[in-house]
């Protein structure tokens, strides 16, 4: 019986079950997947977007400055 595990195909599951059931069967090497770099990429991308947004705000403020509200002193 094969079980579906997310990310694996039925063929990979069948191969793994067949290898574990036979004591003298040749075992396949297991290669650890490369670590995901999505966190670093996401951090760099968000830093870039923050910088670009700050630059756009500075340009917009130069073109059409908006009055800043200040607390009225009584």
C-alpha positions in Angstrom: 0.0 0.0 0.0 1.3 3.4 -0.9 0.6 6.5 1.1 0.6 10.0 -0.3 3.0 12.3 1.4 3.0 15.9 0.3 5.9 16.5 -2.0 6.5 12.9 -2.9 5.1 11.0 -5.8 3.7 7.5 -5.6 6.7 6.1 -7.4 9.1 7.5 -4.8 6.9 6.1 -2.0 6.8 2.7 -3.7 10.5 2.7 -4.1 11.1 3.6 -0.4 8.7 0.9 0.8 10.3 -1.7 -1.5 13.7 -0.8 -0.2 12.7 -0.9 3.4 11.0 -4.3 3.0 14.0 -6.0 1.5 16.9 -6.4 4.0 19.6 -6.9 1.3 18.2 -4.4 -1.2 20.6 -1.7 -2.3 19.8 1.6 -0.5 19.7 4.9 -2.4 21.6 7.8 -1.0 19.6 10.4 0.6 20.6 14.0 -0.3 19.5 16.6 2.1 17.6 19.3 0.2 19.4 22.6 0.0 18.3 25.1 2.6 15.7 27.6 1.4 17.0 31.1 0.9 13.5 32.6 0.8 13.9 34.3 4.1 17.1 36.2 3.1 15.6 37.1 -0.3 12.4 38.3 1.3 14.4 40.4 3.8 16.4 42.0 1.1 13.4 42.6 -1.1 11.5 44.3 1.7 14.4 46.5 2.6 14.7 47.5 -1.1 11.0 48.3 -1.2 11.1 50.3 2.0 14.0 52.3 0.5 12.2 52.9 -2.7 9.0 54.0 -0.9 11.0 56.5 1.2 12.6 57.8 -1.9 9.3 58.2 -3.6 7.9 60.0 -0.6 10.8 62.4 -0.6 10.3 63.1 -4.3 6.5 63.6 -3.8 7.2 66.0 -1.0 9.5 68.0 -3.1 7.0 68.3 -6.0 3.9 69.0 -3.8 4.8 69.7 -0.2 2.0 69.0 2.2 1.7 71.1 5.3 2.6 69.2 8.5 0.1 69.4 11.3 1.7 70.7 14.5 0.2 70.8 17.9 -1.3 74.2 18.7 0.3 75.8 21.7 -2.2 77.5 24.1 
